[in-house]
Amino acid sequence: MTLLETWDGPRNDGVVDGTWISEECVRALLDGAPIILQLGAGQPGYLMAAGDRVSTSTMAFVIKHTDGFVCVATDGSVLDRLALPPMVRVNDSVDHLDYAVSVDAVRDTGTGISAHDRAITVRALADPNTRHDDLSRPGHVVPIRSSGRWGADVHATAVSIMRRLALAPVAALAPMLDEHGDIVSGDELHRFGDDHCVPIAMLPCPGVRTATDRHMGRSPNGL
């Protein structure tokens, strides 16, 4: 019996921890396929895949259609168990994301940069049997410590979705770029989803502050 067959469906007609997500998105995630995740109207779209199910082909697709900097939203307990500390002692980045030390899986990988190797590393991060010495540091996959609190940011929301689907609290994701290298959002996300048969989770999150809002000191309501 598959997870989809045993899953009791999203709460409140499509609400997962306060977040709307369609059955099509659920099926894609459980099958190891990517979805498009957008947190708030007008915000960038991210290609996202479940960490414990991401395949080489899915990773290659994500790399091709994003900035290629595939990060891994990860519950803090996983990073603690694997002894993965923050990347820097003082985080003064604009987005304030809590990047951890980058890693590569030790087994069955080459240089670590290929889609094959990165998929293995992401699955290793999601595997509860992985030990700290199963990962080399530094590497080509960057975990991000995420609270899993819906709406905090796109990475935390990704972890929240993973938890609700009873998957490992680990999700691979990267911001989408078009053929000109520009951020993809709005109607372009729908066109991309239609062209590539990728389902979209467009989540209305008015309380989420963007990196620009944080940098400028603005509230999400512009106050």
QUIKA-V98520 format. One record per backbone hydrogen bond with DSSP energy under -1.0 kcal/mol. NH is the residue of the N-H (numbers start at 1). CO is the residue of the C=O. E is the energy in kcal/mol with one decimal. If there is no record, write none. Layout:
((NH:CO:E) (NH:CO:E))
//
This chain:
((6:2:-1.5) (7:3:-1.8) (11:15:-1.2) (15:11:-3.2) (16:19:-4.8) (19:16:-1.5) (21:14:-1.9) (26:22:-2.1) (27:23:-2.9) (28:24:-2.1) (29:25:-2.6) (30:26:-2.5) (31:27:-1.7) (32:29:-1.2) (33:28:-2.7) (35:48:-2.3) (36:199:-2.7) (37:46:-3.1) (38:201:-2.6) (40:203:-2.3) (43:40:-2.0) (45:184:-2.2) (46:37:-2.4) (47:174:-2.3) (48:35:-2.7) (49:172:-2.4) (51:170:-2.6) (53:50:-1.5) (54:50:-1.1) (59:55:-2.6) (60:56:-2.6) (61:57:-2.0) (62:58:-2.5) (63:59:-2.7) (64:60:-2.2) (65:61:-1.8) (67:175:-1.7) (70:68:-1.6) (71:173:-2.1) (72:142:-2.4) (73:171:-2.3) (74:144:-2.9) (75:169:-2.0) (78:75:-1.1) (79:75:-1.4) (80:76:-2.3) (81:77:-2.1) (82:78:-1.9) (83:80:-1.1) (84:79:-2.6) (87:99:-3.2) (99:97:-1.6) (100:143:-2.8) (101:85:-2.2) (103:141:-2.7) (104:136:-1.6) (106:134:-2.7) (118:114:-2.9) (119:115:-2.4) (120:116:-1.9) (121:117:-2.3) (122:118:-2.5) (123:119:-2.4) (124:120:-2.1) (125:121:-2.2) (126:122:-1.7) (127:123:-1.0) (130:127:-1.8) (134:131:-2.0) (135:132:-1.1) (136:104:-2.9) (141:103:-1.8) (144:72:-2.8) (145:98:-2.6) (146:74:-2.9) (152:149:-2.1) (157:153:-2.2) (158:154:-1.8) (159:155:-1.9) (160:156:-2.1) (161:157:-2.3) (162:158:-2.1) (163:159:-2.4) (164:160:-2.1) (165:161:-1.6) (166:163:-1.9) (167:162:-2.7) (170:168:-3.0) (171:73:-2.3) (172:49:-2.1) (173:71:-2.5) (174:47:-1.5) (176:45:-3.1) (177:65:-1.3) (178:182:-2.6) (181:178:-2.1) (184:176:-1.8) (188:185:-1.4) (189:186:-1.3) (191:187:-2.2) (192:188:-2.6) (193:189:-2.7) (194:190:-2.6) (195:191:-2.7) (196:192:-2.3) (198:193:-1.8) (201:36:-3.4) (203:38:-3.1) (208:205:-1.8) (214:210:-2.5) (215:211:-2.3) (216:212:-2.3) (218:213:-2.3) (222:219:-2.2))
//
